[in-house]
Amino acid sequence: MKTIIYTDKAPAPIGPYNQAVLSGNTLYTSGQIALNPATMELVVDNIESETKQVMENLKAVLEAAGMTFENVVKTTIFIMNMNDFGSINTVYGSYFNEKTAPARETVQVACLPKNVNVEISMIAVL
């Protein structure tokens, strides 16, 4: 059985998918990009502000499912340029307790939706 998670505090899906799906005690989020949920405009002033918007979108989805970043057990980060890794990692890391941070992989890709620089998805457990 699955429960669809939706919040207007994160960008509405722009395709045939949901913000997140809860199956049992496990939450699977869709990848988030730096869309401002209020305007659906991209926040791409710089890599730090772009990453912060992605993380705020994920925070809203987690909260809609009754969770926090402490519940996150796995993340996947897709980036356009590995040279941005340090800046992305600094912002990303500010949302987690380093001692309980989730497992993660970071992958450089050829292109992301709307030509953004970073997309992040998460798996969280109650």
Secondary structure in CASP SS format (residue, H / E / C, confidence):
PFRMAT SS
TARGET T0000
AUTHOR 0000-0000-0000
METHOD secondary structure of the structure
MODEL  1
M C 1.00
K E 1.00
T E 1.00
I E 1.00
I E 1.00
Y C 1.00
T C 1.00
D C 1.00
K C 1.00
A C 1.00
P C 1.00
A C 1.00
P C 1.00
I C 1.00
G C 1.00
P C 1.00
Y C 1.00
N C 1.00
Q C 1.00
A E 1.00
V E 1.00
L E 1.00
S E 1.00
G C 1.00
N C 1.00
T E 1.00
L E 1.00
Y E 1.00
T E 1.00
S C 1.00
G C 1.00
Q E 1.00
I C 1.00
A C 1.00
L E 1.00
N C 1.00
P C 1.00
A C 1.00
T C 1.00
M C 1.00
E C 1.00
L E 1.00
V C 1.00
V C 1.00
D C 1.00
N C 1.00
I H 1.00
E H 1.00
S H 1.00
E H 1.00
T H 1.00
K H 1.00
Q H 1.00
V H 1.00
M H 1.00
E H 1.00
N H 1.00
L H 1.00
K H 1.00
A H 1.00
V H 1.00
L H 1.00
E H 1.00
A H 1.00
A C 1.00
G C 1.00
M C 1.00
T C 1.00
F H 1.00
E H 1.00
N H 1.00
V E 1.00
V E 1.00
K E 1.00
T E 1.00
T E 1.00
I E 1.00
F E 1.00
I E 1.00
M C 1.00
N C 1.00
M H 1.00
N H 1.00
D H 1.00
F H 1.00
G H 1.00
S H 1.00
I H 1.00
N H 1.00
T H 1.00
V H 1.00
Y H 1.00
G H 1.00
S C 1.00
Y C 1.00
F C 1.00
N C 1.00
E H 1.00
K H 1.00
T H 1.00
A C 1.00
P C 1.00
A E 1.00
R E 1.00
E E 1.00
T E 1.00
V E 1.00
Q E 1.00
V C 1.00
A C 1.00
C C 1.00
L C 1.00
P H 1.00
K H 1.00
N H 1.00
V C 1.00
N C 1.00
V E 1.00
E E 1.00
I E 1.00
S E 1.00
M E 1.00
I E 1.00
A E 1.00
V E 1.00
L C 1.00
END
